[in-house]
Amino acid sequence: GRVLMVTASPAANLSDLRDLIRIAGEIDANLKLSPDGELRAGTHLFAGDSLIFVDIIRNISREGPLVFLICFLSVALLIFAGFRNGYDFAVVFVFLSLGLTAFIGTIMLTQIKLNFFNFITVPITIGIGVDYAINIYYRYVADGKNSVRSAIEHTGSAVVLCSWTTIIGYGTMLWTHNQAMASFGLMAVIGEVCCIIFALIFMTAWLSRREKKRHSALSAKSRMNVSA
């Protein structure tokens, strides 16, 4: 029934995650469980802000990649269910993947630190980012894959408006005094910008190039038939 208080030594820096992890490891060494999951007699159970924070970070490190994979594969399954065509699925999925790669690469280059709050932006970006590529490409398919320009004119403006309003919403978080919310807003804005750029610029440019090649091939074939 006694309460035991443990404090860090003066040499420890509680603002340094590495020190927090070391402290938590030393404290956890005193917590021993029996095979049935019950605390053994004579051991101690410690709790505190630092220990909870370290546990959250550990859970993110362990379960974060699994959450990302499940979300990514679920979106891929929905894309395939929507088009039911391997080629159309590949186009949307590849440019979504490139947008996410640019998103993650930007985070690494700018050295933005992941935490248990802003990590949420990763699956959110997957879910929202796919909307831009899939809407533009679906319009292109609905028009018979004949005009990328028509798809941009009729659907591109709506996609840009949707993305812009989302960016504004996330952008308002950049001025908050709470650094966790500010990092969340920054990562979300970066994800939005990367996904809209790859959907509206890179994907349409690639489609336009293939469209020109297809039209050139048809024109050449038509001239050959006329000559024959």
Salt bridges, closest charged atoms under 4 A:
ASP16 OD2 - ARG18 NH2 3.25
ASP19 OD1 - ARG22 NH2 2.19
ASP28 OD2 - ARG58 NH1 3.12
ASP55 OD1 - ARG58 NH1 3.84
GLU63 OE2 - ARG62 NH2 3.86
ASP88 OD1 - LYS145 NZ 2.91
ASP143 OD2 - ARG139 NE 3.40
GLU153 OE2 - ARG149 NE 3.07
